[in-house]
């Protein structure tokens, strides 16, 4: 296979159609290469000899690209230097180096001495009889050379070659016990008791969860950490970041042994390896009692049932008055018939509905039967009403289902005191979340932000909603709430938090290598194991319907209102009666 055919076959086997070539060939050879690219469907850009004008070689783009460099060109070092500065030696660019003048691997090391070809590079040096995979474990270490076979004179089937040799990640798994500068986050050193302490899981959860995964990664790839600790994840101030994000921005560390939010502002200064867990934040609260949102004495029956009960007892009272009228007209032997007036029977109907007896005992059988069945009906109605009242008092309401319901409720709101406590409320584009923030949280100022322990303790007392990372909130609830108190908790999500991922220095040469091995941990279940260890599951209500519920003053407040209204009406009527009686006496009526 001639060299032009090999170049096209090589990049075809890499599934690359765009090729940039830096060559010192004769015009005929270049024309032959260009002619063949037209027939194979490749797109070719050729730069010749002196390379006075060099193209941009961004480290990341929306497409991949193949690059051919003839190392025999006198200005080939310009290409190598620019690629090193722009970090073009990475997985986006597949490099094919043609060293016609090199006779051995030592010469190759001299030519590539100052290049930044780190483990994420895809660089192959093609000799007539062999191909060499080259990279360096660290910038200060010499080039590592691996013979992968082939060569452009005997590489008839490159696809078969790639299938038989180990993948690039497997070939480069051994980083030779090098030290990588790193940093982790311990936001509350006074409470830190070690990476395996499960007592305070809600404190620095994500560094503690990520630490064993990163230690396993170091063991897997055979490297070590030179680690420092900081207290902050990092916020942007005057264009630069503080905390861990600032260390990565200034390239003081290579990787963070923690998990950080995937935020757009951080993408400009750092990159991420692999997602670890999904973080969920929501308002946790107790649904208010039925008495707090409605009149519990009206809830047992529907409007139709109330109408039917009222009509039945009103009809019974009217019918009893009719029987009394007939008894009086017919002069039946019943002294109580004189008392069976409409006002008396109406009072009896109300008394029957309220389980009250009557001193009236008519002698006529029809009136007795009517009164008996009115009292019997009241027993059935009152039994159903009382049972329903008890169940209503024990069950929470379902009045709050949305963010707007929470905004217009009498509940006080609080937010977990985190580094992002105000950011996601302020950045939210949801109108309902904005209304809640401006109406419920902003007026409180700093008083709205509480620790996990304080916020969950206030949720316990009711009429308080607390925005918290559910993992942290569940941990405190599991250790402080009784089984019955765990029932009746409600969650409403105000905004969706981004994923958290392991941060790494921007354009780091270890990003792809770390990402592949961290994803392998996730596929093997190691990430899930760490998540189950450090992330508390949602608390379950196992108390069922058991337990004891006290009836407070608020539950019977409508009854007290009715009593006060009746007492007030009675006093007014008494005054009216006294006034009427005085007027009659004065005028001798």
BAFITOR-218957 format. One line per 4 residues: number of its first residue (from 0); their letters; for each residue x, y, z of C-alpha. Coordinates in nm, 3 decimals. Layout:
NUM> a> X:Y:Z | ...
This chain:
0> xxxx> 0.000:0.000:0.000 | 0.146:0.337:-0.102 | 0.155:0.628:0.143 | -0.142:0.820:-0.002
4> xxxx> -0.365:0.515:0.012 | -0.249:0.443:0.366 | -0.336:0.795:0.484 | -0.689:0.771:0.349
8> xxxx> -0.734:0.415:0.476 | -0.605:0.516:0.819 | -0.854:0.799:0.867 | -1.135:0.595:0.714
12> xxxx> -1.073:0.334:0.982 | -1.106:0.617:1.238 | -1.436:0.730:1.081 | -1.292:1.073:0.999
16> xxxx> -1.376:1.257:0.678 | -1.201:1.593:0.739 | -0.822:1.576:0.699 | -0.568:1.855:0.744
20> xxxx> -0.226:1.774:0.599 | 0.109:1.948:0.661 | 0.337:1.808:0.390 | 0.662:1.870:0.208
24> xxxx> 0.582:1.648:-0.087 | 0.627:1.713:-0.454 | 0.337:1.873:-0.640 | 0.265:1.544:-0.818
28> xxxx> 0.238:1.350:-0.492 | 0.011:1.615:-0.340 | -0.208:1.617:-0.651 | -0.230:1.238:-0.633
32> xxxx> -0.343:1.258:-0.268 | -0.603:1.523:-0.347 | -0.732:1.324:-0.643 | -0.779:1.015:-0.428
36> xxxx> -0.962:1.205:-0.156 | -1.230:1.303:-0.408 | -1.300:0.939:-0.486 | -1.311:0.834:-0.119
40> xxxx> -1.535:1.118:0.000 | -1.277:1.282:0.227 | -1.227:1.657:0.259 | -0.862:1.759:0.249
44> xxxx> -0.681:2.080:0.345 | -0.310:2.089:0.255 | -0.043:2.320:0.397 | 0.293:2.301:0.221
48> xxxx> 0.656:2.340:0.331 | 0.714:2.655:0.538 | 0.374:2.666:0.710 | 0.380:3.045:0.728
52> xxxx> 0.005:3.055:0.785 | -0.125:2.800:1.033 | -0.490:2.711:1.088 | -0.661:2.730:1.424
56> xxxx> -0.653:2.403:1.612 | -0.906:2.442:1.897 | -0.899:2.174:2.160 | -1.275:2.121:2.140
60> xxxx> -1.524:2.157:1.858 | -1.845:1.999:1.737 | -1.659:1.763:1.502 | -1.344:1.549:1.502
64> xxxx> -1.057:1.595:1.262 | -0.762:1.401:1.126 | -0.418:1.567:1.097 | -0.121:1.442:0.893
68> xxxx> 0.222:1.590:0.967 | 0.536:1.513:0.772 | 0.811:1.535:1.035 | 1.073:1.570:0.762
72> xxxx> 0.947:1.921:0.689 | 1.194:2.183:0.818 | 0.919:2.376:1.001 | 0.732:2.079:1.144
76> xxxx> 0.822:2.198:1.494 | 0.593:2.500:1.443 | 0.297:2.268:1.408 | 0.400:2.064:1.710
80> xxxx> 0.446:2.376:1.922 | 0.112:2.527:1.825 | -0.069:2.198:1.888 | 0.094:2.177:2.231
84> xxxx> -0.006:2.532:2.325 | -0.366:2.498:2.202 | -0.398:2.145:2.347 | -0.474:2.004:2.002
88> xxxx> -0.309:1.678:2.107 | -0.632:1.536:2.242 | -0.908:1.299:2.140 | -1.068:1.551:1.904
92> xxxx> -0.768:1.536:1.672 | -0.636:1.208:1.538 | -0.271:1.269:1.450 | -0.070:1.069:1.197
96> xxxx> 0.302:1.155:1.199 | 0.520:1.053:0.903 | 0.890:1.040:1.010 | 1.079:0.965:0.690
100> xxxx> 1.413:1.078:0.832 | 1.386:0.896:1.164 | 1.567:0.570:1.202 | 1.484:0.467:1.561
104> xxxx> 1.272:0.547:1.864 | 1.545:0.762:2.021 | 1.525:1.007:1.733 | 1.148:1.014:1.776
108> xxxx> 1.185:1.109:2.143 | 1.414:1.398:2.049 | 1.167:1.533:1.792 | 0.871:1.514:2.031
112> xxxx> 1.069:1.623:2.336 | 0.877:1.946:2.406 | 0.533:1.835:2.294 | 0.235:1.808:2.528
116> xxxx> 0.107:1.466:2.422 | -0.077:1.350:2.732 | -0.285:1.032:2.783 | -0.591:1.175:2.608
120> xxxx> -0.395:1.216:2.283 | -0.447:1.007:1.970 | -0.104:1.026:1.807 | 0.041:0.752:1.587
124> xxxx> 0.381:0.757:1.419 | 0.374:0.550:1.099 | 0.690:0.380:0.977 | 0.697:0.152:0.674
128> xxxx> 0.705:-0.161:0.890 | 0.540:-0.051:1.214 | 0.314:0.202:1.380 | 0.391:0.352:1.719
132> xxxx> 0.137:0.483:1.968 | 0.302:0.773:2.153 | 0.205:0.974:2.460 | 0.357:1.091:2.784
136> xxxx> 0.222:1.015:3.130 | 0.306:1.365:3.254 | 0.454:1.674:3.091 | 0.784:1.638:3.276
140> xxxx> 0.821:1.268:3.185 | 0.965:1.125:2.860 | 0.754:1.001:2.572 | 0.605:0.654:2.612
144> xxxx> 0.620:0.450:2.292 | 0.409:0.140:2.221 | 0.441:-0.069:1.905 | 0.090:-0.146:1.779
148> xxxx> 0.200:-0.327:1.462 | 0.103:-0.247:1.109 | 0.305:0.005:0.912 | 0.195:0.169:0.592
152> xxxx> 0.346:-0.101:0.371 | 0.156:-0.390:0.530 | -0.162:-0.240:0.676 | -0.420:-0.385:0.443
156> xxxx> -0.695:-0.407:0.703 | -0.668:-0.137:0.968 | -1.013:-0.211:1.110 | -0.896:-0.560:1.199
160> xxxx> -0.584:-0.412:1.359 | -0.786:-0.179:1.585 | -1.008:-0.473:1.683 | -0.715:-0.689:1.792
164> xxxx> -0.516:-0.439:1.997 | -0.635:-0.306:2.337 | -0.818:0.024:2.343 | -0.627:0.344:2.416
168> xxxx> -0.761:0.354:2.772 | -0.642:0.000:2.843 | -0.303:0.074:2.687 | -0.258:0.384:2.904
172> xxxx> -0.404:0.268:3.236 | -0.067:0.262:3.408 | 0.033:0.617:3.501 | 0.347:0.499:3.677
176> xxxx> 0.267:0.615:4.033 | 0.288:0.982:3.939 | 0.155:1.250:4.174 | -0.135:1.465:4.054
180> xxxx> -0.215:1.787:4.235 | -0.569:1.778:4.366 | -0.800:1.943:4.617 | -1.106:1.843:4.812
184> xxxx> -1.370:2.029:5.009 | -1.423:2.020:5.385 | -1.666:2.302:5.448 | -1.694:2.243:5.823
188> xxxx> -1.357:2.119:5.952 | -1.480:2.134:6.311 | -1.728:1.855:6.234 | -1.502:1.646:6.010
192> xxxx> -1.422:1.306:6.165 | -1.285:1.117:5.866 | -1.391:1.010:5.520 | -1.576:0.703:5.643
196> xxxx> -1.770:0.864:5.929 | -2.141:0.805:5.865 | -2.271:0.991:6.170 | -2.291:1.332:6.000
200> xxxx> -2.373:1.233:5.645 | -2.551:1.560:5.576 | -2.222:1.752:5.618 | -1.994:1.752:5.309
204> xxxx> -2.189:1.464:5.160 | -2.054:1.493:4.808 | -1.684:1.511:4.893 | -1.730:1.211:5.121
208> xxxx> -1.919:1.023:4.851 | -1.667:1.110:4.580 | -1.355:1.040:4.786 | -1.371:0.655:4.773
212> xxxx> -1.451:0.668:4.401 | -1.147:0.886:4.333 | -0.926:0.667:4.553 | -1.039:0.365:4.353
216> xxxx> -0.966:0.559:4.034 | -0.611:0.628:4.155 | -0.561:0.261:4.232 | -0.709:0.163:3.896
220> xxxx> -0.482:0.397:3.697 | -0.180:0.366:3.929 | -0.129:0.727:4.035 | -0.132:0.920:4.363
224> xxxx> -0.278:1.247:4.487 | -0.096:1.546:4.625 | -0.406:1.680:4.797 | -0.501:2.002:4.969
228> xxxx> -0.832:2.100:5.125 | -1.049:2.408:5.084 | -1.376:2.512:5.245 | -1.568:2.642:4.942
232> xxxx> -1.679:2.503:4.608 | -1.623:2.841:4.450 | -1.823:3.148:4.356 | -1.748:3.397:4.082
236> xxxx> -1.623:3.733:4.205 | -1.495:3.997:3.962 | -1.438:3.741:3.687 | -1.247:3.488:3.896
240> xxxx> -1.360:3.205:4.119 | -1.290:3.130:4.481 | -1.252:2.790:4.643 | -1.198:2.471:4.446
244> xxxx> -1.320:2.626:4.122 | -1.059:2.901:4.162 | -0.778:2.647:4.209 | -0.882:2.473:3.888
248> xxxx> -0.919:2.804:3.706 | -0.565:2.907:3.801 | -0.440:2.555:3.715 | -0.301:2.510:4.065
252> xxxx> -0.454:2.162:4.082 | -0.533:1.900:3.819 | -0.851:1.748:3.956 | -1.101:1.796:4.236
256> xxxx> -1.174:1.509:4.474 | -1.535:1.618:4.511 | -1.848:1.662:4.304 | -1.964:2.003:4.185
260> xxxx> -2.270:2.137:4.009 | -2.253:2.143:3.629 | -2.302:2.519:3.594 | -2.264:2.726:3.280
264> xxxx> -2.043:2.990:3.443 | -1.799:2.722:3.561 | -1.772:2.564:3.216 | -1.568:2.867:3.107
268> xxxx> -1.291:2.794:3.357 | -1.297:2.418:3.420 | -1.418:2.090:3.279 | -1.587:1.784:3.426
272> xxxx> -1.503:1.413:3.411 | -1.812:1.214:3.493 | -2.142:1.261:3.673 | -2.166:1.096:4.012
276> xxxx> -2.518:1.138:4.153 | -2.832:1.338:4.090 | -2.911:1.596:4.354 | -3.275:1.673:4.430
280> xxxx> -3.389:1.972:4.630 | -3.745:2.042:4.737 | -3.960:2.209:4.998 | -4.040:1.961:5.275
284> xxxx> -4.340:2.044:5.491 | -4.635:1.898:5.671 | -4.966:1.944:5.500 | -5.170:2.173:5.725
288> xxxx> -5.456:2.014:5.914 | -5.803:2.025:5.769 | -5.907:2.270:6.039 | -5.634:2.512:5.927
292> xxxx> -5.769:2.539:5.574 | -6.143:2.473:5.611 | -6.431:2.427:5.852 | -6.404:2.063:5.961
296> xxxx> -6.767:2.061:6.079 | -6.886:2.106:5.721 | -6.654:1.849:5.561 | -6.813:1.516:5.671
300> xxxx> -7.111:1.552:5.435 | -7.124:1.677:5.081 | -7.352:1.963:4.987 | -7.615:1.721:4.859
304> xxxx> -7.616:1.522:5.184 | -7.646:1.839:5.391 | -7.941:1.947:5.176 | -8.108:1.605:5.209
308> xxxx> -8.063:1.595:5.588 | -8.195:1.948:5.625 | -8.493:1.878:5.401 | -8.575:1.554:5.587
312> xxxx> -8.574:1.711:5.933 | -8.749:2.027:5.814 | -9.014:1.813:5.648 | -9.053:1.610:5.968
316> xxxx> -9.098:1.927:6.170 | -9.360:2.064:5.930 | -9.545:1.731:5.925 | -9.546:1.720:6.307
320> xxxx> -9.692:2.072:6.312 | -9.962:1.961:6.067 | -10.049:1.666:6.291 | -10.082:1.901:6.588
324> xxxx> -10.306:2.134:6.387 | -10.530:1.847:6.282 | -10.549:1.723:6.642 | -10.657:2.066:6.759
328> xxxx> -10.914:2.108:6.484 | -11.064:1.765:6.546 | -11.045:1.819:6.921 | -10.868:1.487:6.970
332> xxxx> -10.806:1.385:7.334 | -10.442:1.505:7.345 | -10.340:1.793:7.572 | -9.997:1.820:7.406
336> xxxx> -10.151:1.904:7.070 | -10.169:2.268:7.178 | -9.786:2.273:7.195 | -9.732:2.120:6.852
340> xxxx> -9.700:2.458:6.683 | -9.466:2.529:6.397 | -9.206:2.697:6.620 | -9.210:2.410:6.869
344> xxxx> -9.183:2.141:6.603 | -8.902:2.334:6.434 | -8.715:2.340:6.767 | -8.782:1.967:6.806
348> xxxx> -8.643:1.898:6.457 | -8.320:2.083:6.540 | -8.296:1.906:6.875 | -8.344:1.567:6.709
352> xxxx> -8.068:1.637:6.459 | -7.840:1.733:6.750 | -7.926:1.421:6.955 | -8.141:1.616:7.201
356> xxxx> -8.467:1.479:7.347 | -8.798:1.659:7.398 | -9.038:1.702:7.690 | -9.333:1.673:7.450
360> xxxx> -9.495:1.330:7.460 | -9.806:1.335:7.238 | -10.078:1.076:7.291 | -10.176:1.046:6.927
364> xxxx> -9.999:0.747:6.770 | -9.915:0.920:6.440 | -9.720:1.198:6.613 | -9.535:0.946:6.833
368> xxxx> -9.432:0.738:6.530 | -9.312:1.050:6.345 | -9.104:1.166:6.642 | -8.962:0.815:6.690
372> xxxx> -8.838:0.790:6.333 | -8.699:1.144:6.339 | -8.492:1.050:6.646 | -8.389:0.719:6.485
376> xxxx> -8.280:0.898:6.167 | -8.077:1.143:6.372 | -7.891:0.851:6.535 | -7.782:0.720:6.194
380> xxxx> -7.686:1.064:6.064 | -7.502:1.162:6.382 | -7.307:0.833:6.393 | -7.184:0.881:6.036
384> xxxx> -7.106:1.246:6.103 | -6.905:1.172:6.419 | -6.702:0.894:6.256 | -6.616:1.117:5.964
388> xxxx> -6.515:1.402:6.194 | -6.269:1.173:6.375 | -6.105:1.058:6.050 | -6.083:1.417:5.924
392> xxxx> -5.911:1.535:6.240 | -5.653:1.255:6.207 | -5.577:1.309:5.838 | -5.381:1.604:5.693
396> xxxx> -5.530:1.810:5.418 | -5.421:1.811:5.055 | -5.457:2.185:5.018 | -5.096:2.252:4.907
400> xxxx> -5.002:2.080:4.582 | -4.817:2.346:4.380 | -4.569:2.627:4.427 | -4.851:2.881:4.397
404> xxxx> -5.044:2.700:4.672 | -4.734:2.729:4.891 | -4.701:3.099:4.806 | -5.058:3.178:4.908
408> xxxx> -5.059:2.953:5.215 | -5.006:3.082:5.571 | -4.683:2.878:5.594 | -4.348:3.034:5.679
412> xxxx> -4.067:2.935:5.440 | -3.699:2.864:5.497 | -3.404:2.754:5.281 | -3.104:2.535:5.361
416> xxxx> -2.793:2.746:5.409 | -2.574:2.638:5.114 | -2.343:2.814:4.872 | -2.618:2.821:4.611
420> xxxx> -2.897:2.922:4.854 | -3.003:3.229:4.655 | -2.864:3.151:4.311 | -3.119:2.908:4.176
424> xxxx> -3.418:3.103:4.309 | -3.286:3.420:4.148 | -3.196:3.244:3.820 | -3.520:3.047:3.790
428> xxxx> -3.735:3.136:3.488 | -4.048:2.983:3.638 | -4.292:3.265:3.725 | -4.436:3.066:4.017
432> xxxx> -4.091:3.020:4.171 | -4.014:3.389:4.126 | -4.340:3.487:4.296 | -4.264:3.257:4.588
436> xxxx> -3.910:3.394:4.624 | -4.018:3.759:4.620 | -4.318:3.715:4.847 | -4.198:3.458:5.100
440> xxxx> -3.817:3.454:5.109 | -3.680:3.792:5.003 | -3.856:3.988:5.281 | -3.693:3.766:5.546
444> xxxx> -3.339:3.843:5.435 | -3.075:3.624:5.600 | -3.329:3.492:5.849 | -3.471:3.273:5.572
448> xxxx> -3.153:3.060:5.559 | -3.117:2.790:5.822 | -2.905:2.487:5.892 | -3.049:2.145:5.810
452> xxxx> -3.108:2.064:6.176 | -3.288:2.391:6.254 | -3.500:2.382:5.940 | -3.615:2.021:5.981
456> xxxx> -3.690:2.087:6.350 | -3.925:2.369:6.250 | -4.095:2.148:5.991 | -4.172:1.911:6.278
460> xxxx> -4.391:2.170:6.449 | -4.599:2.237:6.138 | -4.684:2.539:5.920 | -4.321:2.565:5.806
464> xxxx> -4.181:2.462:5.466 | -3.806:2.408:5.428 | -3.617:2.400:5.097 | -3.346:2.138:5.147
468> xxxx> -3.135:1.883:4.964 | -3.356:1.580:5.016 | -3.060:1.362:5.102 | -2.963:1.592:5.390
472> xxxx> -3.320:1.643:5.502 | -3.400:1.272:5.506 | -3.091:1.205:5.715 | -3.204:1.442:5.990
476> xxxx> -3.566:1.324:5.968 | -3.460:0.959:6.005 | -3.267:1.031:6.322 | -3.498:1.282:6.494
480> xxxx> -3.859:1.214:6.390 | -4.083:0.948:6.539 | -4.241:0.694:6.305 | -4.573:0.876:6.311
484> xxxx> -4.409:1.214:6.250 | -4.256:1.076:5.930 | -4.608:1.035:5.792 | -4.783:1.327:5.631
488> xxxx> -4.467:1.492:5.491 | -4.506:1.652:5.151 | -4.247:1.764:4.896 | -4.275:2.030:4.626
492> xxxx> -3.984:2.098:4.391 | -3.931:2.468:4.322 | -3.651:2.417:4.068 | -3.445:2.132:3.928
496> xxxx> -3.085:2.120:4.041 | -2.816:2.029:3.786 | -2.616:1.709:3.804 | -2.300:1.700:4.010
500> xxxx> -1.976:1.582:3.851 | -1.606:1.547:3.925 | -1.431:1.872:3.822 | -1.098:1.875:3.640
504> xxxx> -0.866:2.141:3.505 | -0.972:2.285:3.170 | -0.809:2.099:2.878 | -0.658:1.848:3.117
508> xxxx> -0.481:1.561:2.948 | -0.640:1.313:3.188 | -1.003:1.408:3.137 | -1.100:1.135:2.890
512> xxxx> -0.902:0.870:3.076 | -1.067:0.960:3.408 | -1.411:0.984:3.247 | -1.393:0.634:3.099
516> xxxx> -1.280:0.471:3.423 | -1.532:0.662:3.637 | -1.810:0.554:3.401 | -1.684:0.199:3.436
520> xxxx> -1.728:0.236:3.813 | -2.085:0.347:3.756 | -2.156:0.054:3.523 | -2.000:-0.190:3.770
524> xxxx> -2.223:-0.063:4.052 | -1.947:0.099:4.257 | -2.099:0.446:4.223 | -2.438:0.311:4.326
528> xxxx> -2.279:0.146:4.629 | -2.131:0.480:4.738 | -2.462:0.652:4.672 | -2.651:0.404:4.890
532> xxxx> -2.393:0.447:5.164 | -2.398:0.827:5.175 | -2.734:0.927:5.028 | -3.026:0.869:5.265
536> xxxx> -3.333:0.721:5.102 | -3.674:0.882:5.128 | -3.826:0.820:5.468 | -4.114:0.576:5.468
540> xxxx> -4.435:0.611:5.666 | -4.460:0.286:5.860 | -4.685:0.403:6.144 | -4.999:0.357:5.935
544> xxxx> -5.314:0.480:6.101 | -5.190:0.417:6.454 | -5.099:0.678:6.705 | -5.278:0.948:6.896
548> xxxx> -5.387:1.286:6.764 | -5.473:1.563:7.007 | -5.758:1.794:6.921 | -5.651:2.152:6.962
552> xxxx> -5.840:2.474:7.001 | -5.801:2.546:6.631 | -5.988:2.227:6.544 | -6.300:2.329:6.741
556> xxxx> -6.277:2.700:6.662 | -6.577:2.695:6.423 | -6.789:2.544:6.703 | -6.677:2.821:6.938
560> xxxx> -6.760:3.076:6.670 | -7.108:2.927:6.642 | -7.149:2.935:7.021 | -7.038:3.298:7.040
564> xxxx> -7.262:3.392:6.749 | -7.559:3.222:6.915 | -7.485:3.386:7.250 | -7.457:3.724:7.083
568> xxxx> -7.781:3.675:6.894 | -7.953:3.566:7.218 | -7.837:3.879:7.398 | -7.958:4.100:7.115
572> xxxx> -8.295:3.928:7.114 | -8.314:3.962:7.495 | -8.254:4.333:7.469 | -8.514:4.355:7.195
576> xxxx> -8.765:4.166:7.407 | -8.698:4.387:7.711 | -8.735:4.696:7.497 | -9.059:4.569:7.345
580> xxxx> -9.197:4.476:7.686 | -9.112:4.821:7.823 | -9.284:4.992:7.532 | -9.596:4.780:7.579
584> xxxx> -9.611:4.856:7.951 | -9.565:5.226:7.891 | -9.849:5.238:7.642 | -10.063:4.988:7.832
588> x> -10.079:4.746:7.538
